[in-house]
């Protein structure tokens, strides 16, 4: 069985469509982030890891009634809380969030109040074993934010250096631009879908940076190999051919990884949902960007150099035997 | 050629067995439950899977620095007074934010030379001495090296004290370690504990037991206490509130004026045991002092018969007692202690006091059932993912699909075995990492197989096609694995617990994949090629 036998698509010819597609989604994401910023002071809904505060997850025996839970909280004097229903067929759970309190003792008190309110004012039994609490102080929240940003930056830098070393600078730059494009669209998707960013989501984003890089490398490897074999073929044709040659491999791998991540999204439970959402989007976009962003950028750079009268940039020669 | 092949197959089987051992060690039996028990014993589960408490605390090291400079202030006072040098005051202008800064004011300009030489003599090792504002004031600033040494020592001591306190809770595999990069932070992880408030109280408690001489009291409120000393509290006294009902029999809150410097305090107590007064059925604390403290106590009590002394714990007066006779080194405190307070007090006196106070930065608790849910969900997703991939490979690559599936299976065994051997922690994101490894791992097989198909299409013979497929694909496989492992490495450095778990499984999985997708797949192909007749093609 073979899906991509003798494919011959002119990918580079479609680059304006790709550009349009990318622009639409990036802009939609950016607008959504701007709207979030205007509304809540940060471009994305932040999980408790970053914005601090308390989040209580409780598993009830019976399906929860949000209105009654709110009433229970009010009557216990809990202030500033939000309740989210994450009820599924198997588990009846809710998430109750409290904003950051002025002191540690107040954080503790807030948590105790919530649990007591549910115990005493709401008629739906739950076990201590079915409670999960996350309390993050402001200092740690900011620290984690900074660490996440630094990690992403270092990741991209590391990739750039590695690709510069294995290929040439322009390959590195094109690949990093593609990764940045993927990150932007994935993060924009979170804004559009109003999903929270937590530490595990950052982990997913860093993983998809690595994954998108992988994908781009496969195409670049083939381009480099073909460049070595035929120096006379015009670059756009050669790049198209390279993409077509690697197409079945690209689509298959993305497809298989996508299947596993989809399984995680569907079966993996609420804790990992943000993580798997990021990967589901990221894998699709990562594959797309190797074809639609990185390769056209490579060709555009060569053509710009040709127009300005500079010599074409050929990749470093590579030994064929391992 | 064939012998070589047999050796390779033997090597692979050996690897398989070694890593199966890593997962199960020697299980007690072969039933489903026995195997499951063996796995959970071997593979260390993170808090998000087994339930427990995760705390991040900050040590307020400035307090330790402040204690040190307080002692220095006392010494300077004494030294200057012994040398008959006048000064108006010695203060720390900003004790909270700049505890390392001491200012001596109002010295006599004519004596400034002598003042300077005393300061230089005795304090210039640890402090930078400077004159400020002409000749009548001096500043001492603790040297940065000295300050850092105090901070580091405080962090160390805090970790040890916390460890002792946690030990007394009987947690099975607690983890207490410095956290973060140089930020005076401590990580405490206690699996299996669910009463987080009690744990936090025990770890953080600053309760020191002290006995102070009573100057005056009880007073109904703070103003009355102040007016008893003429409205201005002398620096050697302090006003302390009493708690609840006390042996003296008064109700509600009451205030006492106590001498600030205690008779005995903190580490002077060798032990404290809870007990009950048989007459009144009240909870009591029976204490013993160290020998040296016992002498001091005897000294004081024998000179102060019929005076009162107050037992202070956690900043509150617990009992006021009349000194009826000299007490040496053991006694009993009858006071308004709650059962918890008595137990905490005994524990704390046994383990010692914290060198500085602690602040909780992050506190997460996971109930055990939620943890079990996460395991179940993660494993389900993993099984579904693996099945989907395996079936697809069989359908798309036919015979070679079996090859890929075997490599995938071995990959998983090696990955889990690695986890078992290294004692790395498996977290929920870690399970996600396993799932991702499956998807990315099979990528290598796809690369190789697609290349082999291309070579076959170009007319090459079976064995040549296989060889070319592996040769060309290797550099790409290597590149892609290295880039993802670099990502994972950065995640490991910057991530916290669960995210670290993800980075670990991803890295182990990809490393294992380099072995299985390239070496093992190759061997399986060779074994198959050996059995084929000439002119026959591989099923791919």
Contacts between the chains, C-beta under 8 A, distances in Angstrom:
chain1	res1	chain2	res2	distance
A	1	B	395	6.5
A	1	B	396	5.4
A	1	B	398	7.6
A	2	B	453	7.4
A	3	B	396	7.9
A	57	B	370	7.0
A	59	B	367	7.8
A	59	B	369	6.7
A	59	B	370	6.4
A	59	B	373	7.8
A	91	B	373	6.4
A	104	B	359	6.4
A	104	B	360	5.1
A	107	B	360	7.9
A	107	B	363	7.6
A	108	B	197	6.6
A	108	B	200	7.3
A	112	B	197	7.1
A	127	B	367	7.2
A	127	B	369	6.4
A	128	B	194	5.5
A	128	B	367	6.1
A	129	B	51	7.1
A	129	B	194	6.9
A	129	B	367	4.2
A	129	B	368	4.7
A	129	B	369	4.2
A	129	B	370	7.4
A	130	B	367	5.1
A	130	B	369	4.7
A	130	B	370	5.9
A	131	B	365	7.2
A	131	B	367	4.6
A	131	B	370	7.3
A	132	B	364	7.8
A	132	B	365	6.6
A	132	B	366	4.8
A	132	B	367	5.9
A	132	B	370	4.9
A	133	B	196	7.3
A	133	B	363	7.4
A	133	B	364	6.6
A	133	B	365	4.6
A	134	B	363	7.9
A	134	B	364	4.6
A	135	B	360	7.8
A	135	B	362	6.8
A	135	B	363	4.3
A	135	B	364	6.9
A	136	B	361	7.7
A	136	B	362	5.1
A	137	B	359	7.9
A	137	B	360	7.0
A	137	B	361	4.4
A	137	B	362	6.2
A	139	B	58	7.4
A	139	B	361	5.6
A	140	B	56	6.3
A	140	B	361	4.4
A	140	B	362	4.7
A	143	B	180	7.3
A	143	B	183	7.7
A	144	B	496	7.3
A	147	B	494	4.7
A	147	B	495	7.9
A	148	B	494	7.2
A	150	B	494	6.4
A	151	B	490	5.3
A	151	B	491	6.5
A	151	B	493	7.4
A	151	B	494	3.8
A	151	B	495	7.4
A	154	B	490	5.3
A	154	B	494	7.8
A	155	B	486	7.5
A	155	B	487	5.5
A	155	B	490	5.0
A	158	B	486	5.2
A	158	B	487	8.0
A	158	B	490	6.7
A	159	B	483	6.1
A	159	B	486	7.2
A	159	B	487	8.0
A	162	B	482	7.1
A	162	B	483	6.4
A	162	B	486	6.8
A	166	B	479	6.4
A	199	B	495	7.0
A	199	B	496	6.3
A	199	B	498	7.2
A	199	B	499	5.5
A	200	B	429	5.3
A	200	B	498	6.5
A	200	B	499	6.4
A	200	B	502	7.5
A	202	B	499	7.5
A	203	B	429	6.1
A	203	B	491	5.7
A	203	B	495	6.4
A	203	B	499	4.6
A	203	B	502	5.3
A	203	B	503	7.6
A	206	B	487	5.4
A	206	B	490	6.8
A	206	B	491	5.3
A	207	B	436	6.7
A	207	B	484	7.6
A	207	B	487	6.3
A	207	B	488	7.7
A	207	B	491	7.7
A	207	B	502	7.9
A	207	B	506	7.2
A	209	B	487	6.0
A	210	B	483	5.6
A	210	B	484	4.0
A	210	B	486	7.3
A	210	B	487	3.4
A	210	B	488	7.3
A	211	B	440	7.3
A	211	B	484	6.9
A	213	B	480	7.9
A	213	B	483	4.7
A	213	B	484	7.8
A	213	B	487	7.9
A	214	B	440	7.6
A	214	B	443	7.6
A	214	B	479	8.0
A	214	B	480	4.0
A	214	B	483	6.1
A	214	B	484	6.3
A	217	B	476	6.8
A	217	B	479	5.0
A	217	B	480	5.7
A	217	B	483	6.8
A	218	B	447	7.4
A	218	B	476	5.7
A	218	B	480	6.9
A	221	B	475	6.9
A	221	B	476	4.8
A	221	B	479	7.0
A	245	B	454	7.7
A	248	B	450	5.8
A	249	B	446	5.6
A	249	B	447	5.8
A	249	B	450	4.5
A	252	B	396	7.5
A	252	B	446	4.9
A	252	B	450	7.6
A	253	B	439	7.9
A	253	B	440	7.8
A	253	B	442	7.5
A	253	B	443	4.1
A	253	B	446	5.3
A	253	B	447	7.8
A	256	B	389	5.5
A	256	B	392	6.4
A	256	B	439	5.5
A	256	B	442	5.4
A	256	B	443	7.2
A	256	B	446	7.2
A	257	B	436	7.3
A	257	B	439	3.3
A	257	B	440	6.0
A	257	B	443	7.1
A	258	B	439	7.6
A	259	B	385	6.8
A	259	B	388	4.7
A	259	B	389	6.5
A	259	B	392	7.3
A	259	B	439	7.2
A	260	B	385	3.7
A	260	B	386	7.9
A	260	B	388	7.0
A	260	B	389	6.4
A	260	B	435	5.1
A	260	B	436	6.9
A	260	B	438	5.4
A	260	B	439	3.9
A	261	B	435	7.4
A	261	B	436	7.2
A	261	B	439	6.7
A	263	B	381	5.0
A	263	B	382	8.0
A	263	B	384	4.3
A	263	B	385	4.1
A	263	B	388	6.4
A	263	B	435	7.1
A	264	B	381	4.6
A	264	B	385	6.8
A	264	B	432	6.0
A	264	B	435	5.4
A	266	B	381	7.6
A	266	B	384	8.0
A	267	B	377	6.2
A	267	B	380	4.7
A	267	B	381	4.1
A	267	B	384	5.7
A	268	B	377	5.5
A	268	B	378	6.3
A	268	B	380	7.9
A	268	B	381	4.1
A	268	B	432	6.9
A	268	B	435	8.0
A	269	B	373	6.7
A	269	B	374	6.0
A	269	B	377	3.3
A	269	B	378	7.1
A	269	B	381	7.8
A	269	B	428	7.9
A	271	B	48	7.2
A	271	B	374	5.9
A	271	B	377	8.0
A	271	B	428	5.7
A	272	B	377	7.7
A	272	B	378	7.5
A	272	B	381	8.0
A	272	B	428	6.2
A	272	B	429	7.1
A	272	B	432	5.7
A	275	B	429	6.7
A	275	B	432	6.1
A	276	B	432	7.4
A	279	B	436	7.5
A	318	B	475	7.6
A	320	B	471	8.0
A	320	B	472	8.0
A	321	B	471	6.9
A	322	B	471	5.7
A	322	B	474	4.9
A	322	B	475	6.7
